[in-house]
Amino acid sequence: PNCRLIKGIETGSEDIDILPNGLAFISSGLKYPGIKSLAPDKPGEIFLMDLNEDDPRAVELRISRGFDLASFNPHGISTYVDTYGTVYLFVVNHPHQKSTVELFKFVEADNSLVHLKTIRHDLLTSVNDIVAMGPDSFYATNDHYFSDFILMFLEMFLGLTWSNVVYYSPEEVKEVAAGFYSANGINISPDRKYIYVADVFDHNVHVMEKHADWNLTHVKTLQLDTLVDNLSIDPYTGDIWIGCHPNGMKLFYDDPENLPASEVLRIQNILSEEPAVTRLYADNGSVLQGSSVASIYEGKLLIGTVFHRALYCEL
């Protein structure tokens, strides 16, 4: 693909969600335990790109007053558009090493986000990613059982499968899937029948069937030979695009001789007997370090990273 780095995004683009009209939201500035940050004292940001433009630029969205920007540490994001066309943006936030989900309304007229509410819950302990199901409901992945840094590493080292998926709504909050090493990216099929969950340390993608009571049952697992981070769905084809870490441990090194590489995979026909897995982009870290997401819109691809820059590609 023909790619260029996106100007203005210097401190990560961990997750990207694109609306059906081509407006892309980009989460930037994540500070995650054990992984370096290029601007540890700078609050996180949400950027917007209009992929309908010939030469799209990233614009930082203004966030309404009353929201604590100083501790804003955005991680996974998801959008929901209601029947009136109102756009809701859900953002996983880690203020002071905690986990919350922030709900914003997007106001396109002045490129701003109006903060509606902060969601906290005992089951939302170490949230990584979310997929919105309604204006105030979602599925969320907890990538670890423990939120304490030392215990988190111990959990990883011991290979505990205590990570899970939680369904949240104002009426009901419950665990709907469990037994992951580290549930990371989560998304939904275009027909809204299946939920996809990436288990980053188990190198696989789980396909779960969604039921009327919001419970999930396991359908199949697709094994890959890389660490799978965020999942994006092509709304037209149903293809799954994944930002991957071919050498995950390098994310935890801070070594200019050993840069974390980037890799983008596309999964076609995941429900079939033989899904097709294609590598669409790969870089050794010289251009793009630690890819975490790849989102597609009409032949245009955005590739985001945990702490580094972001790439705009035309396929």
Number of C-alpha atoms within 10 A of each C-alpha: 12 10 15 13 16 19 14 13 23 17 24 29 32 30 33 30 25 23 17 11 10 17 17 21 25 29 28 31 28 32 27 16 15 12 16 17 18 15 15 12 11 17 18 23 22 23 21 21 20 18 23 13 10 7 9 14 16 18 17 18 19 16 19 15 10 8 15 11 15 11 16 21 26 30 29 29 26 24 25 21 18 10 7 6 8 14 19 24 23 27 26 26 26 21 17 9 16 15 24 21 25 20 23 22 22 21 15 12 6 9 14 18 21 18 18 14 14 15 18 13 11 7 18 25 18 24 29 27 30 28 24 22 19 13 19 15 19 20 23 31 31 27 27 26 22 17 18 14 13 10 13 17 16 13 19 16 9 9 14 15 18 18 23 27 27 22 24 23 15 8 6 8 17 15 17 17 19 17 13 25 22 29 33 29 30 26 23 25 18 15 8 11 12 21 21 25 30 27 28 23 19 19 20 20 27 21 22 20 18 18 11 7 6 16 15 21 15 14 12 14 17 16 12 13 11 19 21 31 33 29 30 26 24 18 17 9 11 17 21 26 26 29 30 28 26 22 17 18 10 17 20 13 15 13 10 9 7 13 19 25 22 27 28 23 22 21 18 17 14 20 13 8 7 10 13 12 17 12 12 14 16 16 16 16 17 11 15 22 25 30 35 28 30 33 25 25 21 13 9 17 20 26 30 32 30 28 27 24 24 30 21 23 18 14 12
